[in-house]
Amino acid sequence: MANKEPDLWFSFVRSHRVLIREIERRLAAAGLPAYAWYDALWGVESGEDGTRRMHELADAIVIERYNLTRLVDRLEQEGLVTRARSPEDGRAAYVTITDAGRALRKRMWKIYETTVAELFLPQFDAKAQRSVSQALDRAALAARRSSQDAQ
């Protein structure tokens, strides 16, 4: 017999996937790159002076480092970011967003923001938006702490 209670986790995962798919579809229809490019460009741009160390970027956008390296390679080939080694530590790589990267991220944001405002946010009144946002932030913090405790 099926449980009639709402499954919050399943609903969250499903809605996230479907919404990202819709954002991807709208970006493609506008002739823009995939969502992952937006995520990476935002991650770099939101760093101090539009720069982040690669490992900080991986943590900021929650992506595995090996996938991030390939993505940053592609962004660099397109002139959207630059990469440089740290003069203090040759193993550390820094990524910096270029003007072209900022411009593309802003174009992509218009579609991303419109989709979220149209399909996601209207499903919650202001109180529910605050409540759900706070609960998700607490869940993310708990997961980060759990990961740190395991190390």
Protein Blocks (a to p, Z undefined) as FASTA:
>chain_A
ZZfbdcfklmmmmmmmmmmmmmmmmmmmnopacfklmmmmmmmmmpghhiacfklmmmmn
opafklmmmmmmmmmmnopaccdddfklmmbccddddfklmmmmmmmmmmmmmmmmmmmm
mmpcfklmmmmmmmmmmmmmmmmmmmmmmZZ
